[in-house]
């Protein structure tokens, strides 16, 4: 097994994909699958659109952005994958291996790669972790679908204020607090909301002046009920 993979073995038990798999089983699993780790600088491309995806990526540190770009070069952030979450599973576990999106490091990221084809087609060693890993992957895919549904809910709002309000409300619910920090900067948030960056900045400042929200860089506080709350 790759020595670097061994170095982070204690971290894996906290990752949802590996729930119910013992440390001993994790070591065997990493060996069996031929797992490996790579690191990326902020904004570095991890998987390019149309690239073959043979592995599921697990974010050990940093974050990864799922980006869709149209023929005119306009980018939309579909989802932000945080520490402990997976990406590329739609392609690595499906019949179409070519990525229809691009994955980029949102900030410096450390990624564990699992060649999931080995899991989907039981290996000759019949490792006991296979079924558990597949069950966990189904849960991970379901959670990703929820993320994409949230994105759809946000971006189908008619006005920018409604989009911002919906986004902030979902973040507050996710953090179980009206005070929270988001991982996206203004440019990334504008791309996620399908909005102009300058317009986003103006609307956030207006909402702050009206006493609806308060913020310092990427840390927000919902002061008064937002539309739809």
N, C-alpha and C positions, 0 to 999 in steps of 0.2 A: 504494500500500500504506500502511496505517496506520503513522504514524511510530513509535508505541510498539512495534508489532510489529518494526520494523526495529531498534529499540534493543537487542533481546534476540536478534538473529539468531545471534550467536556461541554462545549457550547451546544452541541447538537440536541441534547435531551430537552432543551428549552424551545426547540423549533416544532411547530405544530405538525409538520410532515412526518416527524419521527416519534410522535406520541405513541406510547405503548411498546416501544422497541428499546430493549435494555442496552446498556453501554457495550456489553460483550457482543450482542447482536449487531450493534451499529458498526463495530470494528470489522466484524465478518462481512457485513453488507458493503462497506466501503471497499473492502478487498475484492469481493465478488463482482461488484459493478465496475470497478476500475475508476472510481471517483477521483476528481482532481479539483484544485482551487486556482483561480486566477484573480488578479487585482486590476482595477481600472481607475484611471484618473477621471475627475469630474468632466462631463460632456463627452467622454470617449465612447465610441460606438461599441456595443457588446454584440448585438446581432443586427445585421442589416436586412432590410426588406428583401424578400426573395431568396434569402440565404437558407440553406438546409439546416433544420434544427434537430439535432440528434440527442440532445441532453436537456434535462430540466435544470434550470438554475435556481439555487437557493441563496438568498441574500444573507450573508453572514455579518456584513457591516455596510453602512452607507445606504443608498437607495437606487432604484432603477426606474426610469420612465418609459412607458409604452407609448410610442409616438406613431401617429398616422400622418402622412404627408401627401397632399394632392399634386396634380401635374403642374401646378403653378408654384409649387414650393411652400405653400401654406401648411404650417404644422399644427396639429392638435394633439394634446396630451390626453390619451385615453385613460390612463391609470398610473399611479405612482406605487411601486412595489417597495415596501419597507423591509427592515431587518426581520428575518424569520419567515418571510413570505417567499413564494415561488413564482417563476415566470417561464414562459416558453412551453408550458405544459400542454396548451391547446394544440401545438404543432408536434411536439415530441411524442405525445401520446395518441395522436390522431393518424388518419390515413394520408393527410396532406402535410408533408414535412416542411414545405417552403413557407417561411414567415411572411405574413401579409402586413406586418408592422415592423418598426425598428425599435430596438431596445437600446437606451443610452444611460450611462451612469449619471444619476441626478447629482450625486456628489461622490467623492472617492469611495469606491465600492470593492468589497471582497466577496467573490462568488464561488460557491461550491457547485460543481457540476455532477449530475447523476445521469449516466447513459440509461434512460428509462426503458429503452427497448429490451434490456436485459430483464427488467422487472415484468414487463407486459408478457414476455414469452419466457416462462419459467425455466431457469437455468438447470443444467444437469445435476447441480448440487442440491436442488430443491430446498433452498434456504428458507427457514421458517418466517423470516421477516417479510417475504414477498406479499402475502395477502394483506398483512397489516399496512404495508406501505401503499398498496393500491387503495385500500379503504381511506387512508389519510389523504391520498391524492384526490379522490372523489370529493372529499370535504374541502380541500384547497380550491378545486375548480368551482365548487358551489360558491365559496366565498368570493372568488374573482368575479363570478357572474353578478353577485350583489354589488360589487364595486362598479361594474359597468352599468348596472341598472341605476345606481346613484348618479353616475355621470350623465345618463340619459335624462333622469329627472331634473338635474340641474340645467343642462344645456337647452332643454325644451321650454324653459321659462321665457316669457316674451321680452322682458326688459333686463338690462344689465343689473339693476338693483335687485331684481328678483333672483337672478342667477347667483349674485354674491350672497344674498340672504339665505338661499337654499344651501349653498356650499358651506357657509359658516354654521348654519343650524345642524347640518349633518356632522360636521367636525365636533361640535359641542356634544352631540349625542354620543359619538364614538368615544370621546374622551371623558364622558360623564361629568363635564364641567363647562361652565361658560367662559373659562379662561384656558386657552390652549395655544400651542405652537404648530404651525403647518410647515411642511418640509419644502414647499415650493416658494421661490422668490416671486417678485411681481411679474417678470417676463413669463415664467413657467405657469403662474396662475392665470395670466391673461390667455395663454395658449390653451390651458385646460378649460377655461370658460368660453373659449371661442370669441374672445373680445380683444379690442385694441388696448395696448398697455397704458397709454395716456388716459384713455377713457376710464379704465379700471382705477387708476390712481386718483383721478378726479372724483369718481363716485365714492371711493373709500373715504377720501377726505371730507366729502359732503356728509356722508353718514356719520363720520366722527364728530363733525361740527353740530349735527342735529342731535347728538347724544345717544345714538343708537348703538354705536360700537366704540371701542378704544383699541388702539394697536401701537406697537413699537416694533418696527421691522416685520418679522413673520409671526410675532406673538399677538394674539387677538383676545379681546374680552367683549362679550355681548352684554351691553349695559341695559338695553331696553328690548322688549319683544320685537322680533323682526317679522316682516310679512310672512304669514304662513305658520308662525310659531304657535 
